[in-house]
Amino acid sequence: MGGKVLGFYVTMGEYDYVSIGEAPNDDVAMTYLLALGSGGNVKTTTLKAFTPEEFAEMVNKIP
């Protein structure tokens, strides 16, 4: 689908594993997550992140 995993970690606390990845767009990311969770063995939580530069662009658009 064009995405890639940037990191995969075993964690302590609320979550057992954390995977960091990127996809060409939100549709590809959602399709992948739906396929991953469709078997019922994986529950996903998503978090969209922005670079400081992307965030600065958004702030600069505020009237």
PDBQT receptor file of N, H, CA, C and O in Angstrom, charges set to zero:
ATOM      1  N   MET A   1       0.806  -1.200   0.000  1.00  0.00    +0.000 N 
ATOM      2  CA  MET A   1       0.000   0.000   0.000  1.00  0.00    +0.000 C 
ATOM      3  C   MET A   1       0.848   1.263   0.000  1.00  0.00    +0.000 C 
ATOM      4  O   MET A   1       0.315   2.365  -0.127  1.00  0.00    +0.000 OA
ATOM      5  N   GLY A   2       2.159   1.117   0.141  1.00  0.00    +0.000 N 
ATOM      6  H   GLY A   2       2.592   0.222   0.244  1.00  0.00    +0.000 HD
ATOM      7  CA  GLY A   2       3.027   2.283   0.050  1.00  0.00    +0.000 C 
ATOM      8  C   GLY A   2       3.500   2.855   1.365  1.00  0.00    +0.000 C 
ATOM      9  O   GLY A   2       4.230   3.846   1.377  1.00  0.00    +0.000 OA
ATOM     10  N   GLY A   3       3.104   2.257   2.473  1.00  0.00    +0.000 N 
ATOM     11  H   GLY A   3       2.511   1.452   2.464  1.00  0.00    +0.000 HD
ATOM     12  CA  GLY A   3       3.558   2.750   3.777  1.00  0.00    +0.000 C 
ATOM     13  C   GLY A   3       4.779   2.003   4.255  1.00  0.00    +0.000 C 
ATOM     14  O   GLY A   3       5.238   1.055   3.617  1.00  0.00    +0.000 OA
ATOM     15  N   LYS A   4       5.304   2.442   5.393  1.00  0.00    +0.000 N 
ATOM     16  H   LYS A   4       4.931   3.212   5.911  1.00  0.00    +0.000 HD
ATOM     17  CA  LYS A   4       6.432   1.715   5.967  1.00  0.00    +0.000 C 
ATOM     18  C   LYS A   4       6.443   1.875   7.478  1.00  0.00    +0.000 C 
ATOM     19  O   LYS A   4       5.975   2.880   8.013  1.00  0.00    +0.000 OA
ATOM     20  N   VAL A   5       6.983   0.871   8.160  1.00  0.00    +0.000 N 
ATOM     21  H   VAL A   5       7.364   0.055   7.725  1.00  0.00    +0.000 HD
ATOM     22  CA  VAL A   5       7.142   0.902   9.605  1.00  0.00    +0.000 C 
ATOM     23  C   VAL A   5       8.472   1.580   9.904  1.00  0.00    +0.000 C 
ATOM     24  O   VAL A   5       9.512   1.185   9.378  1.00  0.00    +0.000 OA
ATOM     25  N   LEU A   6       8.431   2.603  10.753  1.00  0.00    +0.000 N 
ATOM     26  H   LEU A   6       7.586   2.924  11.181  1.00  0.00    +0.000 HD
ATOM     27  CA  LEU A   6       9.648   3.325  11.128  1.00  0.00    +0.000 C 
ATOM     28  C   LEU A   6      10.250   2.803  12.418  1.00  0.00    +0.000 C 
ATOM     29  O   LEU A   6      11.449   2.954  12.654  1.00  0.00    +0.000 OA
ATOM     30  N   GLY A   7       9.421   2.187  13.255  1.00  0.00    +0.000 N 
ATOM     31  H   GLY A   7       8.448   2.065  13.063  1.00  0.00    +0.000 HD
ATOM     32  CA  GLY A   7       9.918   1.634  14.515  1.00  0.00    +0.000 C 
ATOM     33  C   GLY A   7       8.867   0.737  15.140  1.00  0.00    +0.000 C 
ATOM     34  O   GLY A   7       7.670   0.920  14.919  1.00  0.00    +0.000 OA
ATOM     35  N   PHE A   8       9.323  -0.241  15.927  1.00  0.00    +0.000 N 
ATOM     36  H   PHE A   8      10.295  -0.389  16.106  1.00  0.00    +0.000 HD
ATOM     37  CA  PHE A   8       8.427  -1.157  16.627  1.00  0.00    +0.000 C 
ATOM     38  C   PHE A   8       9.031  -1.406  17.992  1.00  0.00    +0.000 C 
ATOM     39  O   PHE A   8      10.189  -1.808  18.099  1.00  0.00    +0.000 OA
ATOM     40  N   TYR A   9       8.248  -1.167  19.044  1.00  0.00    +0.000 N 
ATOM     41  H   TYR A   9       7.307  -0.841  18.957  1.00  0.00    +0.000 HD
ATOM     42  CA  TYR A   9       8.776  -1.239  20.408  1.00  0.00    +0.000 C 
ATOM     43  C   TYR A   9       7.878  -2.077  21.301  1.00  0.00    +0.000 C 
ATOM     44  O   TYR A   9       6.655  -2.038  21.168  1.00  0.00    +0.000 OA
ATOM     45  N   VAL A  10       8.480  -2.834  22.213  1.00  0.00    +0.000 N 
ATOM     46  H   VAL A  10       9.473  -2.866  22.321  1.00  0.00    +0.000 HD
ATOM     47  CA  VAL A  10       7.769  -3.521  23.282  1.00  0.00    +0.000 C 
ATOM     48  C   VAL A  10       7.749  -2.546  24.449  1.00  0.00    +0.000 C 
ATOM     49  O   VAL A  10       8.785  -2.001  24.830  1.00  0.00    +0.000 OA
ATOM     50  N   THR A  11       6.561  -2.326  25.020  1.00  0.00    +0.000 N 
ATOM     51  H   THR A  11       5.719  -2.768  24.711  1.00  0.00    +0.000 HD
ATOM     52  CA  THR A  11       6.431  -1.293  26.038  1.00  0.00    +0.000 C 
ATOM     53  C   THR A  11       5.864  -1.840  27.341  1.00  0.00    +0.000 C 
ATOM     54  O   THR A  11       5.240  -2.901  27.362  1.00  0.00    +0.000 OA
ATOM     55  N   MET A  12       6.087  -1.112  28.419  1.00  0.00    +0.000 N 
ATOM     56  H   MET A  12       6.594  -0.250  28.402  1.00  0.00    +0.000 HD
ATOM     57  CA  MET A  12       5.479  -1.415  29.712  1.00  0.00    +0.000 C 
ATOM     58  C   MET A  12       4.369  -0.396  29.937  1.00  0.00    +0.000 C 
ATOM     59  O   MET A  12       4.476   0.754  29.511  1.00  0.00    +0.000 OA
ATOM     60  N   GLY A  13       3.318  -0.818  30.598  1.00  0.00    +0.000 N 
ATOM     61  H   GLY A  13       3.230  -1.752  30.944  1.00  0.00    +0.000 HD
ATOM     62  CA  GLY A  13       2.226   0.108  30.872  1.00  0.00    +0.000 C 
ATOM     63  C   GLY A  13       0.964  -0.307  30.158  1.00  0.00    +0.000 C 
ATOM     64  O   GLY A  13       0.696  -1.495  29.983  1.00  0.00    +0.000 OA
ATOM     65  N   GLU A  14       0.188   0.683  29.743  1.00  0.00    +0.000 N 
ATOM     66  H   GLU A  14       0.407   1.649  29.884  1.00  0.00    +0.000 HD
ATOM     67  CA  GLU A  14      -1.125   0.428  29.149  1.00  0.00    +0.000 C 
ATOM     68  C   GLU A  14      -1.047  -0.376  27.856  1.00  0.00    +0.000 C 
ATOM     69  O   GLU A  14      -1.957  -1.150  27.561  1.00  0.00    +0.000 OA
ATOM     70  N   TYR A  15       0.009  -0.210  27.087  1.00  0.00    +0.000 N 
ATOM     71  H   TYR A  15       0.749   0.420  27.326  1.00  0.00    +0.000 HD
ATOM     72  CA  TYR A  15       0.131  -0.865  25.785  1.00  0.00    +0.000 C 
ATOM     73  C   TYR A  15       1.279  -1.863  25.800  1.00  0.00    +0.000 C 
ATOM     74  O   TYR A  15       2.308  -1.635  26.435  1.00  0.00    +0.000 OA
ATOM     75  N   ASP A  16       1.087  -2.977  25.090  1.00  0.00    +0.000 N 
ATOM     76  H   ASP A  16       0.250  -3.162  24.574  1.00  0.00    +0.000 HD
ATOM     77  CA  ASP A  16       2.123  -4.007  25.006  1.00  0.00    +0.000 C 
ATOM     78  C   ASP A  16       3.157  -3.676  23.938  1.00  0.00    +0.000 C 
ATOM     79  O   ASP A  16       4.346  -3.942  24.110  1.00  0.00    +0.000 OA
ATOM     80  N   TYR A  17       2.701  -3.101  22.848  1.00  0.00    +0.000 N 
ATOM     81  H   TYR A  17       1.735  -2.885  22.708  1.00  0.00    +0.000 HD
ATOM     82  CA  TYR A  17       3.578  -2.770  21.725  1.00  0.00    +0.000 C 
ATOM     83  C   TYR A  17       3.209  -1.394  21.179  1.00  0.00    +0.000 C 
ATOM     84  O   TYR A  17       2.055  -0.972  21.250  1.00  0.00    +0.000 OA
ATOM     85  N   VAL A  18       4.191  -0.715  20.644  1.00  0.00    +0.000 N 
ATOM     86  H   VAL A  18       5.129  -1.058  20.586  1.00  0.00    +0.000 HD
ATOM     87  CA  VAL A  18       3.960   0.542  19.936  1.00  0.00    +0.000 C 
ATOM     88  C   VAL A  18       4.703   0.452  18.614  1.00  0.00    +0.000 C 
ATOM     89  O   VAL A  18       5.889   0.122  18.574  1.00  0.00    +0.000 OA
ATOM     90  N   SER A  19       3.994   0.750  17.534  1.00  0.00    +0.000 N 
ATOM     91  H   SER A  19       3.031   1.018  17.566  1.00  0.00    +0.000 HD
ATOM     92  CA  SER A  19       4.606   0.766  16.214  1.00  0.00    +0.000 C 
ATOM     93  C   SER A  19       4.453   2.169  15.640  1.00  0.00    +0.000 C 
ATOM     94  O   SER A  19       3.377   2.762  15.717  1.00  0.00    +0.000 OA
ATOM     95  N   ILE A  20       5.520   2.692  15.071  1.00  0.00    +0.000 N 
ATOM     96  H   ILE A  20       6.394   2.209  15.008  1.00  0.00    +0.000 HD
ATOM     97  CA  ILE A  20       5.485   4.003  14.436  1.00  0.00    +0.000 C 
ATOM     98  C   ILE A  20       5.668   3.789  12.945  1.00  0.00    +0.000 C 
ATOM     99  O   ILE A  20       6.626   3.155  12.505  1.00  0.00    +0.000 OA
ATOM    100  N   GLY A  21       4.736   4.327  12.177  1.00  0.00    +0.000 N 
ATOM    101  H   GLY A  21       3.957   4.842  12.534  1.00  0.00    +0.000 HD
ATOM    102  CA  GLY A  21       4.800   4.144  10.733  1.00  0.00    +0.000 C 
ATOM    103  C   GLY A  21       4.345   5.381  10.002  1.00  0.00    +0.000 C 
ATOM    104  O   GLY A  21       3.859   6.344  10.595  1.00  0.00    +0.000 OA
ATOM    105  N   GLU A  22       4.516   5.327   8.695  1.00  0.00    +0.000 N 
ATOM    106  H   GLU A  22       4.911   4.544   8.214  1.00  0.00    +0.000 HD
ATOM    107  CA  GLU A  22       4.023   6.413   7.857  1.00  0.00    +0.000 C 
ATOM    108  C   GLU A  22       3.378   5.821   6.621  1.00  0.00    +0.000 C 
ATOM    109  O   GLU A  22       3.746   4.743   6.155  1.00  0.00    +0.000 OA
ATOM    110  N   ALA A  23       2.410   6.550   6.106  1.00  0.00    +0.000 N 
ATOM    111  H   ALA A  23       2.110   7.426   6.484  1.00  0.00    +0.000 HD
ATOM    112  CA  ALA A  23       1.682   6.128   4.910  1.00  0.00    +0.000 C 
ATOM    113  C   ALA A  23       1.550   7.330   3.990  1.00  0.00    +0.000 C 
ATOM    114  O   ALA A  23       1.648   8.472   4.437  1.00  0.00    +0.000 OA
ATOM    115  N   PRO A  24       1.327   7.077   2.705  1.00  0.00    +0.000 N 
ATOM    116  CA  PRO A  24       1.206   8.185   1.758  1.00  0.00    +0.000 C 
ATOM    117  C   PRO A  24       0.035   9.117   2.059  1.00  0.00    +0.000 C 
ATOM    118  O   PRO A  24       0.086  10.302   1.732  1.00  0.00    +0.000 OA
ATOM    119  N   ASN A  25      -1.032   8.581   2.686  1.00  0.00    +0.000 N 
ATOM    120  H   ASN A  25      -1.074   7.618   2.951  1.00  0.00    +0.000 HD
ATOM    121  CA  ASN A  25      -2.179   9.411   3.033  1.00  0.00    +0.000 C 
ATOM    122  C   ASN A  25      -3.006   8.694   4.100  1.00  0.00    +0.000 C 
ATOM    123  O   ASN A  25      -2.753   7.533   4.422  1.00  0.00    +0.000 OA
ATOM    124  N   ASP A  26      -3.998   9.403   4.641  1.00  0.00    +0.000 N 
ATOM    125  H   ASP A  26      -4.204  10.346   4.378  1.00  0.00    +0.000 HD
ATOM    126  CA  ASP A  26      -4.825   8.839   5.708  1.00  0.00    +0.000 C 
ATOM    127  C   ASP A  26      -5.646   7.643   5.238  1.00  0.00    +0.000 C 
ATOM    128  O   ASP A  26      -5.896   6.731   6.026  1.00  0.00    +0.000 OA
ATOM    129  N   ASP A  27      -6.071   7.622   3.975  1.00  0.00    +0.000 N 
ATOM    130  H   ASP A  27      -5.867   8.362   3.335  1.00  0.00    +0.000 HD
ATOM    131  CA  ASP A  27      -6.849   6.488   3.460  1.00  0.00    +0.000 C 
ATOM    132  C   ASP A  27      -6.040   5.198   3.502  1.00  0.00    +0.000 C 
ATOM    133  O   ASP A  27      -6.558   4.153   3.897  1.00  0.00    +0.000 OA
ATOM    134  N   VAL A  28      -4.793   5.263   3.104  1.00  0.00    +0.000 N 
ATOM    135  H   VAL A  28      -4.372   6.112   2.783  1.00  0.00    +0.000 HD
ATOM    136  CA  VAL A  28      -3.924   4.081   3.134  1.00  0.00    +0.000 C 
ATOM    137  C   VAL A  28      -3.707   3.633   4.577  1.00  0.00    +0.000 C 
ATOM    138  O   VAL A  28      -3.763   2.439   4.868  1.00  0.00    +0.000 OA
ATOM    139  N   ALA A  29      -3.464   4.569   5.472  1.00  0.00    +0.000 N 
ATOM    140  H   ALA A  29      -3.419   5.539   5.236  1.00  0.00    +0.000 HD
ATOM    141  CA  ALA A  29      -3.251   4.227   6.878  1.00  0.00    +0.000 C 
ATOM    142  C   ALA A  29      -4.493   3.540   7.447  1.00  0.00    +0.000 C 
ATOM    143  O   ALA A  29      -4.378   2.514   8.117  1.00  0.00    +0.000 OA
ATOM    144  N   MET A  30      -5.673   4.092   7.188  1.00  0.00    +0.000 N 
ATOM    145  H   MET A  30      -5.767   4.926   6.643  1.00  0.00    +0.000 HD
ATOM    146  CA  MET A  30      -6.902   3.509   7.725  1.00  0.00    +0.000 C 
ATOM    147  C   MET A  30      -7.168   2.131   7.134  1.00  0.00    +0.000 C 
ATOM    148  O   MET A  30      -7.573   1.222   7.858  1.00  0.00    +0.000 OA
ATOM    149  N   THR A  31      -6.951   1.959   5.847  1.00  0.00    +0.000 N 
ATOM    150  H   THR A  31      -6.621   2.698   5.259  1.00  0.00    +0.000 HD
ATOM    151  CA  THR A  31      -7.146   0.652   5.212  1.00  0.00    +0.000 C 
ATOM    152  C   THR A  31      -6.241  -0.392   5.853  1.00  0.00    +0.000 C 
ATOM    153  O   THR A  31      -6.675  -1.510   6.133  1.00  0.00    +0.000 OA
ATOM    154  N   TYR A  32      -4.986  -0.029   6.084  1.00  0.00    +0.000 N 
ATOM    155  H   TYR A  32      -4.633   0.879   5.856  1.00  0.00    +0.000 HD
ATOM    156  CA  TYR A  32      -4.043  -0.949   6.728  1.00  0.00    +0.000 C 
ATOM    157  C   TYR A  32      -4.511  -1.301   8.140  1.00  0.00    +0.000 C 
ATOM    158  O   TYR A  32      -4.501  -2.471   8.521  1.00  0.00    +0.000 OA
ATOM    159  N   LEU A  33      -4.922  -0.295   8.916  1.00  0.00    +0.000 N 
ATOM    160  H   LEU A  33      -4.930   0.656   8.606  1.00  0.00    +0.000 HD
ATOM    161  CA  LEU A  33      -5.356  -0.553  10.285  1.00  0.00    +0.000 C 
ATOM    162  C   LEU A  33      -6.618  -1.401  10.332  1.00  0.00    +0.000 C 
ATOM    163  O   LEU A  33      -6.759  -2.258  11.204  1.00  0.00    +0.000 OA
ATOM    164  N   LEU A  34      -7.536  -1.169   9.398  1.00  0.00    +0.000 N 
ATOM    165  H   LEU A  34      -7.421  -0.473   8.689  1.00  0.00    +0.000 HD
ATOM    166  CA  LEU A  34      -8.734  -2.007   9.336  1.00  0.00    +0.000 C 
ATOM    167  C   LEU A  34      -8.383  -3.455   9.028  1.00  0.00    +0.000 C 
ATOM    168  O   LEU A  34      -8.939  -4.372   9.634  1.00  0.00    +0.000 OA
ATOM    169  N   ALA A  35      -7.476  -3.665   8.101  1.00  0.00    +0.000 N 
ATOM    170  H   ALA A  35      -7.024  -2.921   7.609  1.00  0.00    +0.000 HD
ATOM    171  CA  ALA A  35      -7.043  -5.030   7.769  1.00  0.00    +0.000 C 
ATOM    172  C   ALA A  35      -6.339  -5.679   8.953  1.00  0.00    +0.000 C 
ATOM    173  O   ALA A  35      -6.554  -6.856   9.240  1.00  0.00    +0.000 OA
ATOM    174  N   LEU A  36      -5.500  -4.910   9.637  1.00  0.00    +0.000 N 
ATOM    175  H   LEU A  36      -5.326  -3.954   9.404  1.00  0.00    +0.000 HD
ATOM    176  CA  LEU A  36      -4.766  -5.432  10.791  1.00  0.00    +0.000 C 
ATOM    177  C   LEU A  36      -5.723  -5.854  11.902  1.00  0.00    +0.000 C 
ATOM    178  O   LEU A  36      -5.532  -6.902  12.519  1.00  0.00    +0.000 OA
ATOM    179  N   GLY A  37      -6.738  -5.055  12.157  1.00  0.00    +0.000 N 
ATOM    180  H   GLY A  37      -6.893  -4.204  11.656  1.00  0.00    +0.000 HD
ATOM    181  CA  GLY A  37      -7.672  -5.352  13.239  1.00  0.00    +0.000 C 
ATOM    182  C   GLY A  37      -8.785  -6.302  12.883  1.00  0.00    +0.000 C 
ATOM    183  O   GLY A  37      -9.505  -6.753  13.774  1.00  0.00    +0.000 OA
ATOM    184  N   SER A  38      -8.958  -6.628  11.610  1.00  0.00    +0.000 N 
ATOM    185  H   SER A  38      -8.373  -6.262  10.886  1.00  0.00    +0.000 HD
ATOM    186  CA  SER A  38     -10.101  -7.441  11.181  1.00  0.00    +0.000 C 
ATOM    187  C   SER A  38     -10.085  -8.851  11.744  1.00  0.00    +0.000 C 
ATOM    188  O   SER A  38     -11.138  -9.480  11.848  1.00  0.00    +0.000 OA
ATOM    189  N   GLY A  39      -8.929  -9.357  12.104  1.00  0.00    +0.000 N 
ATOM    190  H   GLY A  39      -8.073  -8.846  12.019  1.00  0.00    +0.000 HD
ATOM    191  CA  GLY A  39      -8.861 -10.707  12.673  1.00  0.00    +0.000 C 
ATOM    192  C   GLY A  39      -9.289 -10.765  14.127  1.00  0.00    +0.000 C 
ATOM    193  O   GLY A  39      -9.508 -11.849  14.666  1.00  0.00    +0.000 OA
ATOM    194  N   GLY A  40      -9.410  -9.608  14.769  1.00  0.00    +0.000 N 
ATOM    195  H   GLY A  40      -9.233  -8.727  14.331  1.00  0.00    +0.000 HD
ATOM    196  CA  GLY A  40      -9.861  -9.570  16.157  1.00  0.00    +0.000 C 
ATOM    197  C   GLY A  40      -8.770  -9.735  17.185  1.00  0.00    +0.000 C 
ATOM    198  O   GLY A  40      -9.048  -9.693  18.383  1.00  0.00    +0.000 OA
ATOM    199  N   ASN A  41      -7.532  -9.923  16.756  1.00  0.00    +0.000 N 
ATOM    200  H   ASN A  41      -7.305  -9.957  15.783  1.00  0.00    +0.000 HD
ATOM    201  CA  ASN A  41      -6.439 -10.143  17.704  1.00  0.00    +0.000 C 
ATOM    202  C   ASN A  41      -5.636  -8.885  18.017  1.00  0.00    +0.000 C 
ATOM    203  O   ASN A  41      -4.791  -8.892  18.912  1.00  0.00    +0.000 OA
ATOM    204  N   VAL A  42      -5.897  -7.815  17.289  1.00  0.00    +0.000 N 
ATOM    205  H   VAL A  42      -6.584  -7.809  16.562  1.00  0.00    +0.000 HD
ATOM    206  CA  VAL A  42      -5.140  -6.584  17.453  1.00  0.00    +0.000 C 
ATOM    207  C   VAL A  42      -6.113  -5.428  17.619  1.00  0.00    +0.000 C 
ATOM    208  O   VAL A  42      -7.086  -5.312  16.873  1.00  0.00    +0.000 OA
ATOM    209  N   LYS A  43      -5.847  -4.579  18.596  1.00  0.00    +0.000 N 
ATOM    210  H   LYS A  43      -5.057  -4.673  19.202  1.00  0.00    +0.000 HD
ATOM    211  CA  LYS A  43      -6.629  -3.354  18.775  1.00  0.00    +0.000 C 
ATOM    212  C   LYS A  43      -5.683  -2.188  18.530  1.00  0.00    +0.000 C 
ATOM    213  O   LYS A  43      -4.595  -2.139  19.102  1.00  0.00    +0.000 OA
ATOM    214  N   THR A  44      -6.091  -1.253  17.685  1.00  0.00    +0.000 N 
ATOM    215  H   THR A  44      -6.976  -1.293  17.220  1.00  0.00    +0.000 HD
ATOM    216  CA  THR A  44      -5.209  -0.155  17.331  1.00  0.00    +0.000 C 
ATOM    217  C   THR A  44      -5.713   1.174  17.894  1.00  0.00    +0.000 C 
ATOM    218  O   THR A  44      -6.910   1.385  18.083  1.00  0.00    +0.000 OA
ATOM    219  N   THR A  45      -4.768   2.042  18.147  1.00  0.00    +0.000 N 
ATOM    220  H   THR A  45      -3.795   1.871  17.993  1.00  0.00    +0.000 HD
ATOM    221  CA  THR A  45      -5.030   3.426  18.516  1.00  0.00    +0.000 C 
ATOM    222  C   THR A  45      -4.129   4.272  17.631  1.00  0.00    +0.000 C 
ATOM    223  O   THR A  45      -2.939   3.988  17.496  1.00  0.00    +0.000 OA
ATOM    224  N   THR A  46      -4.689   5.297  17.036  1.00  0.00    +0.000 N 
ATOM    225  H   THR A  46      -5.656   5.528  17.146  1.00  0.00    +0.000 HD
ATOM    226  CA  THR A  46      -3.882   6.108  16.136  1.00  0.00    +0.000 C 
ATOM    227  C   THR A  46      -3.597   7.471  16.740  1.00  0.00    +0.000 C 
ATOM    228  O   THR A  46      -4.339   7.967  17.589  1.00  0.00    +0.000 OA
ATOM    229  N   LEU A  47      -2.514   8.057  16.285  1.00  0.00    +0.000 N 
ATOM    230  H   LEU A  47      -1.911   7.654  15.596  1.00  0.00    +0.000 HD
ATOM    231  CA  LEU A  47      -2.117   9.391  16.699  1.00  0.00    +0.000 C 
ATOM    232  C   LEU A  47      -1.435  10.035  15.510  1.00  0.00    +0.000 C 
ATOM    233  O   LEU A  47      -0.386   9.572  15.061  1.00  0.00    +0.000 OA
ATOM    234  N   LYS A  48      -2.025  11.093  15.004  1.00  0.00    +0.000 N 
ATOM    235  H   LYS A  48      -2.877  11.469  15.368  1.00  0.00    +0.000 HD
ATOM    236  CA  LYS A  48      -1.418  11.786  13.870  1.00  0.00    +0.000 C 
ATOM    237  C   LYS A  48      -0.472  12.845  14.412  1.00  0.00    +0.000 C 
ATOM    238  O   LYS A  48      -0.832  13.621  15.297  1.00  0.00    +0.000 OA
ATOM    239  N   ALA A  49       0.736  12.869  13.876  1.00  0.00    +0.000 N 
ATOM    240  H   ALA A  49       1.029  12.238  13.157  1.00  0.00    +0.000 HD
ATOM    241  CA  ALA A  49       1.767  13.793  14.352  1.00  0.00    +0.000 C 
ATOM    242  C   ALA A  49       2.157  14.771  13.253  1.00  0.00    +0.000 C 
ATOM    243  O   ALA A  49       2.022  14.482  12.064  1.00  0.00    +0.000 OA
ATOM    244  N   PHE A  50       2.636  15.919  13.669  1.00  0.00    +0.000 N 
ATOM    245  H   PHE A  50       2.746  16.155  14.635  1.00  0.00    +0.000 HD
ATOM    246  CA  PHE A  50       3.101  16.955  12.745  1.00  0.00    +0.000 C 
ATOM    247  C   PHE A  50       4.509  17.373  13.133  1.00  0.00    +0.000 C 
ATOM    248  O   PHE A  50       4.840  17.435  14.318  1.00  0.00    +0.000 OA
ATOM    249  N   THR A  51       5.331  17.656  12.145  1.00  0.00    +0.000 N 
ATOM    250  H   THR A  51       5.062  17.605  11.183  1.00  0.00    +0.000 HD
ATOM    251  CA  THR A  51       6.668  18.178  12.415  1.00  0.00    +0.000 C 
ATOM    252  C   THR A  51       6.527  19.611  12.930  1.00  0.00    +0.000 C 
ATOM    253  O   THR A  51       5.482  20.231  12.730  1.00  0.00    +0.000 OA
ATOM    254  N   PRO A  52       7.545  20.143  13.580  1.00  0.00    +0.000 N 
ATOM    255  CA  PRO A  52       7.480  21.543  14.008  1.00  0.00    +0.000 C 
ATOM    256  C   PRO A  52       7.234  22.501  12.836  1.00  0.00    +0.000 C 
ATOM    257  O   PRO A  52       6.542  23.506  12.994  1.00  0.00    +0.000 OA
ATOM    258  N   GLU A  53       7.795  22.194  11.672  1.00  0.00    +0.000 N 
ATOM    259  H   GLU A  53       8.358  21.377  11.544  1.00  0.00    +0.000 HD
ATOM    260  CA  GLU A  53       7.603  23.039  10.489  1.00  0.00    +0.000 C 
ATOM    261  C   GLU A  53       6.153  23.014  10.007  1.00  0.00    +0.000 C 
ATOM    262  O   GLU A  53       5.587  24.054   9.672  1.00  0.00    +0.000 OA
ATOM    263  N   GLU A  54       5.555  21.822   9.975  1.00  0.00    +0.000 N 
ATOM    264  H   GLU A  54       6.015  20.977  10.248  1.00  0.00    +0.000 HD
ATOM    265  CA  GLU A  54       4.157  21.708   9.574  1.00  0.00    +0.000 C 
ATOM    266  C   GLU A  54       3.249  22.462  10.548  1.00  0.00    +0.000 C 
ATOM    267  O   GLU A  54       2.297  23.128  10.142  1.00  0.00    +0.000 OA
ATOM    268  N   PHE A  55       3.561  22.344  11.832  1.00  0.00    +0.000 N 
ATOM    269  H   PHE A  55       4.335  21.803  12.162  1.00  0.00    +0.000 HD
ATOM    270  CA  PHE A  55       2.769  23.039  12.847  1.00  0.00    +0.000 C 
ATOM    271  C   PHE A  55       2.903  24.554  12.693  1.00  0.00    +0.000 C 
ATOM    272  O   PHE A  55       1.917  25.282  12.805  1.00  0.00    +0.000 OA
ATOM    273  N   ALA A  56       4.106  25.021  12.440  1.00  0.00    +0.000 N 
ATOM    274  H   ALA A  56       4.907  24.430  12.349  1.00  0.00    +0.000 HD
ATOM    275  CA  ALA A  56       4.330  26.457  12.247  1.00  0.00    +0.000 C 
ATOM    276  C   ALA A  56       3.524  26.977  11.054  1.00  0.00    +0.000 C 
ATOM    277  O   ALA A  56       2.980  28.080  11.108  1.00  0.00    +0.000 OA
ATOM    278  N   GLU A  57       3.445  26.192   9.984  1.00  0.00    +0.000 N 
ATOM    279  H   GLU A  57       3.887  25.296   9.940  1.00  0.00    +0.000 HD
ATOM    280  CA  GLU A  57       2.638  26.579   8.813  1.00  0.00    +0.000 C 
ATOM    281  C   GLU A  57       1.174  26.749   9.205  1.00  0.00    +0.000 C 
ATOM    282  O   GLU A  57       0.523  27.704   8.782  1.00  0.00    +0.000 OA
ATOM    283  N   MET A  58       0.655  25.827  10.011  1.00  0.00    +0.000 N 
ATOM    284  H   MET A  58       1.183  25.051  10.355  1.00  0.00    +0.000 HD
ATOM    285  CA  MET A  58      -0.736  25.914  10.449  1.00  0.00    +0.000 C 
ATOM    286  C   MET A  58      -0.952  27.160  11.307  1.00  0.00    +0.000 C 
ATOM    287  O   MET A  58      -1.938  27.876  11.134  1.00  0.00    +0.000 OA
ATOM    288  N   VAL A  59      -0.031  27.410  12.225  1.00  0.00    +0.000 N 
ATOM    289  H   VAL A  59       0.770  26.828  12.366  1.00  0.00    +0.000 HD
ATOM    290  CA  VAL A  59      -0.150  28.576  13.105  1.00  0.00    +0.000 C 
ATOM    291  C   VAL A  59      -0.110  29.864  12.271  1.00  0.00    +0.000 C 
ATOM    292  O   VAL A  59      -0.846  30.809  12.553  1.00  0.00    +0.000 OA
ATOM    293  N   ASN A  60       0.732  29.898  11.267  1.00  0.00    +0.000 N 
ATOM    294  H   ASN A  60       1.330  29.130  11.038  1.00  0.00    +0.000 HD
ATOM    295  CA  ASN A  60       0.835  31.089  10.428  1.00  0.00    +0.000 C 
ATOM    296  C   ASN A  60      -0.424  31.364   9.618  1.00  0.00    +0.000 C 
ATOM    297  O   ASN A  60      -0.615  32.483   9.142  1.00  0.00    +0.000 OA
ATOM    298  N   LYS A  61      -1.280  30.373   9.453  1.00  0.00    +0.000 N 
ATOM    299  H   LYS A  61      -1.125  29.463   9.840  1.00  0.00    +0.000 HD
ATOM    300  CA  LYS A  61      -2.544  30.540   8.715  1.00  0.00    +0.000 C 
ATOM    301  C   LYS A  61      -3.655  31.120   9.572  1.00  0.00    +0.000 C 
ATOM    302  O   LYS A  61      -4.713  31.484   9.058  1.00  0.00    +0.000 OA
ATOM    303  N   ILE A  62      -3.423  31.208  10.880  1.00  0.00    +0.000 N 
ATOM    304  H   ILE A  62      -2.564  30.912  11.298  1.00  0.00    +0.000 HD
ATOM    305  CA  ILE A  62      -4.447  31.752  11.772  1.00  0.00    +0.000 C 
ATOM    306  C   ILE A  62      -4.579  33.247  11.495  1.00  0.00    +0.000 C 
ATOM    307  O   ILE A  62      -3.592  33.982  11.504  1.00  0.00    +0.000 OA
ATOM    308  N   PRO A  63      -5.818  33.684  11.249  1.00  0.00    +0.000 N 
ATOM    309  CA  PRO A  63      -5.998  35.124  10.936  1.00  0.00    +0.000 C 
ATOM    310  C   PRO A  63      -5.729  36.027  12.142  1.00  0.00    +0.000 C 
ATOM    311  O   PRO A  63      -5.839  37.248  12.035  1.00  0.00    +0.000 OA
TER     312      PRO A  63
